Amino acid sequence: MSVTISPMPEERGRYWNGLCSHPHGGCGATFTWPHNRIRQQRHWGELPRLCLCYPHISRVENAIVANGDRAWLLDHKVAEEMKRIAPYAKTALRMRRAFTSRVIEYALDEGITQFVELGSGHVHTSAAHAAVIGADAEQDPTIVLVDHDPLVLAHGRGDFEDDPRARHRSNMVRGNLFAVGTMLTHLSTKGLLDLTQRVCVLAVDLLHFAEPGIDGRSVPRRLAQRLHPGSLVAITHLTDEPLLAPANPGDLVALRAVTARWCRAHQRCVPPHPQPCSVDEFARLFTDLDLLDPGITTTRRWPEPEETRHPRAPYTLAAVGRVPERRADVSRTGAP
């Protein structure tokens, strides 16, 4: 029997403020750092008990695209709020999955067999994981899934135990997704990644979660410094600025308004929270990479150019860059 879940009413109820509503005898979250959300996030991931006071975006997205088999009631409520704000949300998340699958297919066709997904979320909803596990035996690719959520990590390792092929081709680690140099060093040291060979890194719907004060360009820049030439980096980012002028001027007003409400709904969750970028800001993410055709497009269209003049939120830019050959005066390892 299905259960109807009412969405959270906008601007009512609990938004993130760093405090657990049950500090005594609850999850143990009794203090906060209002100006250091990275520290808050780390603290929330290391609580003695899981906190039920706030949703997590990985579980909210699970509720949107996979009927929430690993989401809790609050996650479902926020998912319903997001779907009410942006009816296109479920389709947009499916388009993201399809984009990821196409990137992996492209990389495999180029002979790349090492993959890293940053901010993977739950294994069983990871399109990257599904594509790698489903690849031909002759290609035998491997993937490292990286996420900061300890519950996602626990579920993922359990999923691997139930699937022998997943155990052979997959690894999951918990890490700071924006400390790319440290992360790559760790993966190389543990034998999970061979940095002397090409890699395909997926930063899909990741960089719009960069905290204030973090330059999102540091992620692709560090990847360009550390990865073997010819490696691929796929990036997507939320925007409220369409690539093509809308056919109806009111569509642009609606896109920006709905995107703002969409981002506001995310603020019910444990941080980080998303912020849209402009097309120019997105283009600057690829300063150190060679853009593949068609350049900047959307998750719905890649590898074809964008063509819609009726954008709907959440509207997501997408592009894939290739790590160029290095000049003789540039270090092969880059800064750590």
Buried (B, 14 or more C-beta within 10 A) or exposed (E): EEEEBEBBEEEEEEBBEBBBEBEEEBBBBEEBEEEBBBEBBEBBBEBEEEBBBBBBBBBBBBBBBBEBEBBBEBBBBBBBBBBBBBEBBBBBBBBBBBBBBBBBEBBBEEEBBBBBBBBBBBBBBBBBBBBBBEBEEEEEBBBBBBBBBBBBBEBBBEBBEEBEEBEEBBBBBBBEBBBBBEBBBBBBEEEBBBBEBBBBBBBBBBBBBBBEEBEBBBBBBBBBBBBBEBBBBBBBBBBBBBBEEBEEEEBBEBBBEBBBBBBBBBEBBBBBBBBBBEEEBBBBBBEBBBEBEBBBBBBBBBBEBBEBEEBBBBBBBBBBBBBBEBEEEEEEEBEE
